[in-house]
Amino acid sequence: MKKRKTERLFLALFLRLLKPGGRAAVILPDGVLFGSSNAHKTLRKIIVEDHKLDAVISLPGGVFKTYAGVSTAILLFTKTNSGGPVPVIALTEDEHAKNNLPDLLTRWRSLPAIAGVCDPGPGLTEASYNEPARPRTAQSFCVPKTDLAAQGYDLSLNRYKEVMHAEVTHRPPGEILKSLAELEKEITTGMKELKERLK
């Protein structure tokens, strides 16, 4: 209980110390993103409503395993809009599968300097700003503030990400049983031949 309180106080301290125009990237246990206590909900609501929540980056399990085994995420928020570094060299597909942070930084840099990343606002056309159009099955996607509010300011990725499951076609049970019978027959024949050779 004390540990959870410390995590919330740590995040609240960042919020208090931020000056107008300041930004923060805070690594927190996943529990802070979806905790159901009033303190958790109030803190998340403050970040979404009173500040600008820029992104929630879900980190793979075990990233900090040497120090802690809990799942973690990076919470990025700011009081203004600002960019970040852009990778110079594009990743290959294999490299991207292992490390997608450069893609994240590139997409981050392309976000417009407006309040409300998922709502393009005035002066931006769909052609010049397509982040809200990205499906929730994509690696990164936008979630409107209204959706966050409707879910009690739950910031966990699993609450909003849509998972597509590939349809798997299985062989009919009769065909599987027939294959097993043939395999058993081959094994029996092979064992008989082996016994004959050992005599």
C-alpha positions as MATLAB code, in Angstrom:
seq = 'MKKRKTERLFLALFLRLLKPGGRAAVILPDGVLFGSSNAHKTLRKIIVEDHKLDAVISLPGGVFKTYAGVSTAILLFTKTNSGGPVPVIALTEDEHAKNNLPDLLTRWRSLPAIAGVCDPGPGLTEASYNEPARPRTAQSFCVPKTDLAAQGYDLSLNRYKEVMHAEVTHRPPGEILKSLAELEKEITTGMKELKERLK';
ca = [
       0.000    0.000    0.000;
       2.816    2.386    0.930;
       4.651    1.557   -2.319;
       1.572    2.381   -4.412;
       1.145    5.649   -2.558;
       4.792    6.532   -3.274;
       4.242    5.976   -7.018;
       1.240    8.306   -7.025;
       3.119   10.933   -5.005;
       6.039   10.681   -7.443;
       3.736   11.432  -10.385;
       1.962   14.217   -8.467;
       5.365   15.777   -7.742;
       6.122   15.900  -11.476;
       2.793   17.621  -12.074;
       3.475   20.186   -9.348;
       7.045   20.937  -10.503;
       6.162   21.315  -14.189;
       6.235   24.941  -15.339;
       3.911   26.088  -18.116;
       5.487   24.781  -21.300;
       7.273   21.952  -19.473;
       7.046   18.281  -20.407;
       7.663   15.048  -18.568;
       8.291   11.408  -19.379;
       7.724    9.272  -16.301;
       8.306    5.522  -16.041;
       5.659    3.978  -13.815;
       4.319    0.530  -12.939;
       1.305   -0.442  -15.088;
      -0.877   -0.407  -11.975;
      -0.825    3.391  -11.929;
      -2.466    3.373  -15.385;
      -5.543    1.405  -14.346;
      -5.675    1.435  -10.530;
      -9.268    1.723   -9.313;
      -8.743    3.796   -6.151;
     -10.062    7.368   -6.057;
      -6.483    8.660   -5.832;
      -5.469    6.778   -9.002;
      -8.525    7.980  -10.936;
      -8.193   11.584   -9.762;
      -4.515   11.750  -10.704;
      -5.177   10.333  -14.187;
      -8.105   12.724  -14.671;
      -5.867   15.680  -13.783;
      -3.288   14.598  -16.376;
      -5.934   14.162  -19.096;
      -8.150   17.159  -18.319;
      -5.863   19.803  -16.758;
      -2.672   18.975  -18.640;
      -2.004   17.428  -22.041;
      -1.488   13.678  -22.050;
       0.772   13.093  -25.056;
       1.288    9.336  -24.998;
       1.309    6.157  -22.967;
       4.109    3.825  -24.078;
       3.687    0.257  -22.885;
       7.073   -1.388  -22.279;
       7.730   -5.116  -22.729;
       7.603   -7.223  -19.564;
      10.926   -7.696  -17.795;
      12.551   -4.444  -19.012;
      13.656   -3.626  -15.464;
      13.859   -7.246  -14.281;
      17.224   -6.756  -12.559;
      15.628   -4.116  -10.330;
      11.921   -4.938  -10.454;
       9.771   -7.546  -12.211;
       6.610   -5.447  -12.574;
       5.274   -4.393  -15.981;
       5.941   -0.742  -16.717;
       4.934    2.072  -19.031;
       6.163    5.551  -19.913;
       3.662    8.344  -19.356;
       4.359   11.470  -21.434;
       2.547   14.678  -20.661;
       3.092   18.390  -21.209;
       1.541   21.812  -20.745;
       2.494   22.897  -24.279;
       3.297   21.185  -27.603;
       6.830   20.288  -28.481;
       8.690   17.848  -30.702;
      11.355   15.249  -30.093;
      14.410   13.830  -31.869;
      13.883   12.073  -35.183;
      15.946    9.027  -36.192;
      18.037    9.654  -39.303;
      18.173    6.068  -40.648;
      14.990    4.067  -41.189;
      14.844    0.595  -39.677;
      14.530   -2.587  -41.716;
      11.494   -4.797  -41.025;
      13.610   -7.197  -38.923;
      15.106   -4.329  -36.925;
      11.674   -2.769  -36.473;
      10.332   -6.029  -35.017;
      13.077   -5.889  -32.378;
      13.088   -2.127  -31.726;
      10.194    0.184  -32.559;
      11.282    3.243  -30.575;
      12.683    5.042  -33.672;
       9.265    4.643  -35.329;
       7.653    6.073  -32.215;
       9.995    9.079  -32.280;
       9.331    9.683  -35.984;
       5.566    9.583  -35.462;
       5.902   11.802  -32.400;
       7.807   14.439  -34.399;
       5.084   14.417  -37.071;
       2.347   15.323  -34.562;
       1.078   18.869  -35.078;
       1.801   21.590  -32.549;
      -1.779   21.858  -31.317;
      -3.600   21.056  -28.122;
      -5.300   17.724  -28.571;
      -3.263   15.269  -30.633;
      -6.200   12.987  -31.404;
      -8.377   15.907  -32.446;
      -6.597   17.693  -35.332;
      -8.439   20.941  -34.644;
      -8.868   23.858  -37.037;
      -6.564   24.361  -40.008;
      -5.562   20.710  -40.426;
      -6.941   18.454  -43.131;
      -7.135   14.662  -43.023;
      -4.461   14.573  -45.748;
      -1.972   16.543  -43.640;
      -2.799   14.806  -40.371;
      -3.759   11.130  -40.308;
      -3.003   10.026  -36.733;
      -6.680    9.822  -35.687;
      -7.348    7.585  -38.713;
      -4.879    4.908  -37.577;
      -6.758    1.755  -36.501;
      -6.553    0.523  -32.938;
      -4.928   -2.645  -34.249;
      -1.851   -0.600  -35.264;
       1.294   -0.401  -33.171;
       0.444    3.175  -32.193;
      -2.942    4.880  -32.298;
      -4.854    7.819  -30.864;
      -7.522    7.665  -28.192;
      -9.830   10.703  -27.908;
     -10.145   12.369  -24.519;
     -13.856   11.486  -24.442;
     -12.988    7.766  -24.626;
     -10.501    8.136  -21.753;
     -13.116    9.896  -19.644;
     -15.733    7.243  -20.470;
     -13.358    4.524  -19.218;
     -12.705    6.285  -15.902;
      -9.350    7.644  -17.172;
      -7.946    4.124  -17.412;
      -4.697    4.536  -19.382;
      -3.782    0.867  -19.864;
      -3.106   -0.125  -23.477;
      -5.263   -3.262  -23.279;
      -8.345   -1.153  -22.569;
      -8.207    0.478  -26.022;
      -6.126   -1.759  -28.307;
      -8.032   -4.064  -30.641;
      -6.412   -7.447  -31.249;
      -6.981   -9.247  -34.531;
      -6.907  -13.022  -34.221;
      -6.013  -15.037  -37.304;
      -8.524  -17.735  -38.145;
      -7.017  -21.188  -37.736;
      -8.330  -24.121  -39.769;
      -7.887  -27.508  -38.099;
      -7.972  -30.895  -39.771;
     -11.084  -32.978  -39.124;
     -10.712  -35.353  -36.119;
     -11.234  -38.418  -38.336;
      -8.307  -37.403  -40.554;
      -6.083  -36.864  -37.509;
      -6.995  -40.305  -36.103;
      -6.233  -41.914  -39.481;
      -2.796  -40.227  -39.564;
      -2.082  -41.408  -36.007;
      -3.023  -44.997  -36.902;
      -0.666  -44.923  -39.907;
       2.107  -43.464  -37.757;
       1.547  -46.145  -35.101;
       1.724  -48.834  -37.809;
       5.067  -47.427  -39.067;
       6.462  -47.369  -35.516;
       5.373  -50.969  -34.877;
       6.951  -52.134  -38.147;
      10.161  -50.251  -37.368;
      10.391  -51.790  -33.894;
       9.940  -55.318  -35.318;
      12.726  -54.716  -37.839;
      14.998  -53.357  -35.093;
      14.357  -56.416  -32.886;
      15.208  -58.716  -35.799;
      18.537  -56.966  -36.324;
      19.413  -57.192  -32.618;
      19.048  -61.035  -32.585;
];
